[in-house]
Amino acid sequence: YVARTPDATPIDSTRMGNCCACLTSAGAADGSSVEMKQRGGGANGGGGGGGGKMAPSLTVSRRMSAQSVAIDGEMVRVSGNGLALVGCSIEQDASYWEWQIERTGGGGSADDGDDDDETNAPKFGVATKKDQKFYRALQAAEIDDNEMSGDDGTALMRSVSVRDGDTVGVAVQQSDLPMIQFLLNGEPLHDIAINRFRGAVFPAIYVREGIKAEVVFDEDNFKELSPHARFGPLIAARGII
């Protein structure tokens, strides 16, 4: 196909493909050229452009956490009472992260009897995606003193009694036999491991009063080793949540 410009100069459409490469380097201010530049994404996958969409973050998500949970300014420390989710789904075959614990109430003593009370112990693991509609329904069910279909969001979580300075590690395996493993100060808790789960899940904690927990994804800041070399630090997926 041959088109003609107003001055009757013929333009061969088969050569127009070369123009696309020129657009990205022309420095044009229009949104289309910017979009073409960003299509490949930045080296760290955190490029902001793209119509204001936000990439998943390795921080606690306010919109996916209960209002009763306090989240610090850096979005990595939680306290209060309730369920909190990290805003990044787990896409790796094998991943590991830690919750580093600080007791803010009850003294945190090794002889504190409350440490061994599982009914008041925080829960660790993963959870499916949550929103504020879920928490409102959960709160309404609690007020009515009814069961909300038995789902409080912690089906893929387990209680771990903790003391001040403890580290709870969570290792998730998705290939072969999906499994969630728990470690307390580096020691595996085999009895509470979860075998088999399906669907997209997010790192989660059910925090309790008197406890502050910090989620750690940076390997340099881990206090313990993962259960196996294949369990690497969780990496933010490129998809949008």
N, C-alpha and C positions, 0 to 999 in steps of 0.2 A: 504494500500500500504506500502511495506517495501523496503527501499532503502539500499544499502550497501556502506560503505565508502571504500577508497582504501585498508584499512587493513581488509576488509571483516566484519567489525562490523555492524550489522543490525541497522537501524534507523527507528523507527516507526513514520510515517508522522503525525499521529494523535496527537503526543506530540509536534509538532513544534510550535503550538500556544504559548506555554510557552516561546519560545525563543524571541518573539517580545517584551515582557516586559523587558527581560534582555538587549535588545539593547539600550534602552533609558538610562539605568543606567551604561552602560559599558564605557561611556566617549569617545566613538569613535569620531574621527575627521571628518569622512566622512559626506557628506551632507545629506544622507538618514536618518541617526540616528537623526540628528538635526531636520529634517523635522518631524519626528515622535514625537519628544518631543513637538514641537510647534503646533501640530495639534489641541490641545485643546485650544490654545490661552492663553494669560496672564490674570491675574485677572482684569486688566483695559482695556483689549482689544487693547492695543497699541503696541504689540510686534513687532518689526521691521522685523524679519527674513523673511521667506516665499518668497525667490527669489527676494527681493528688492521691493516688492509691498508696497505701502503706504496706510495706513488706512485713512478714512475720518477725517478731522480735523475741529474743531470748530474755524476756523480762516478764514479770507477773502482769497479767492482763486485768485491768480494772473492770472492763465490761464483761469478762467471763468469770469474775469472782464475786462472792457474796458481799453485800454492803457492810456486813458486820466484821469484815476483815480489813485491818489497817495495813496499807502498803506504803513503804517509805518513798522518798523522792526519787531514789534511783530505781525503784520498781523491782527490787530483788529481795527485800526483807518484808516479812509478813508477821502480823500479830493479831490478837483478838480471838474470835471464835467463828469458824466457818470454813467453807471450801474456797480454795484459790487455785486458779489455773495459769500456767505459763502460756503466752500467746503464740506458741509455735508448735505445730503438730510434729510427731515423730515419724520421719521418713526413712531413717537409716535402718539397715539390717540389724545393727547392734549399737547401742548407745548407752552412755553412763552419765549421771550427774549426781550432785550431792546436795543435801540440806544440812547446813551447819547450825547447831542449836545453841540458843542462849536462854537460860531460865531467868525470867524476870519476876517470878513469884514463887512462893513455897520454899525459897532458900536454895533450891537446886542441890541439896546435900545428898551424898551417896546413901545416907540413912533415911532419907525422906520417903515415907511409906507410899506417898502419892505417885512416886515414880513407877511403881509396879501395878498401878491401877489402870488396866487396859481401857476401862470405860471413859477415862479422862485422858488417855494417851492420844497424841496426834496421829493422823493417818497419812501414809505416803503411798505414792504409786502414780497412776495415770487416770485420766477421766476423759469421757467423750466431750465434745464441744458443748459449752453451756452459755446461756444468755440470761439477762435479767428477768425475762418471763419465767424461766425455770425457777429462779430463786423466789419470785413472788408466789408462784404456785406452791413451792415447798414451805414457805412461811405460812401461807393460808392453811395448808394441811396440818402444820404444827399447832396453829391456833385452834383449829377444829378438832384437834386431838385424833386425827385420822392418819392412816397409812397412805402415802402417796405412791401407790402401786409398788411399794417396797423399794423405790429408787430415790436415794438421797444423793446420788452422784458419786458414791464411794465404792461401787461394786468392784472396781479394779484397784482398790487400795487396801492397805493393811495397817493395823495399829502397831506402833512400836513405842515402847516405854523408853523415854529419854531423860537424860540428866544434863546439867549445864556442861557445855563443851563437847557434847556428843556429836558425831557425824553419821547421818543416815545416807547410805548410798543406794541408788536405784539403777539397776541395769536392765535394759529392755532388749529382748531378742525377737525379731520378727520373721526371719527366714527359718526354714525347716519347721521346728516346733516353737510357735510363739510363746514367750515366757517372760515374766516379770520377776526379777530377783531383788532381794533386799539385803543390805549389809549394815551392821551396826559397828561403827569404829573399825571397819575392815573385815569383820567376822560375818560370814554368810549366815543368814537366818533361813535355813532350808525349809523349816516347818511352815513358813507363811508364803513361800513362793507361789505365784499364780501361773498355772499352765493354761495355755490357749486363751486367746482373745481375738476379736475381729474389729475392723473398722479403724477410722482415724482417731488417735488418742493424743492427749496433751499431758505433759508433766503436771502433777497436781499434789496439793497438800491440804489436809483438813487440820487447820491449826486450832490449838486450844488456848484458853486463857492462861496467862502466866508463862507463855512460851513465845519467843521470837525466833523465827527461822529464816535463814538466808539461803537462797538457791544459788548454786555455783555451777557454771558450765565451762569455765576456763580451766583447762588441765593444769596450768601453772599454780592455780589456787586450790587444787584438790588436796585434802588432808590424807586421803587413803588411796589405795590402788583399786582399779576396777577388777572384777573377778577374772578377767581374761584380757589378753592384749587386743582381741578383736573389738572389745567394747570401747569405742572412742568417744570423745566429748560430743554432745549433741550439737548438730549444725542446723542453723535456720534453713528451712526449705524455701524454695523460690516461689512457691505458690502463694496466692492471696487467701487469707482467712477472713 
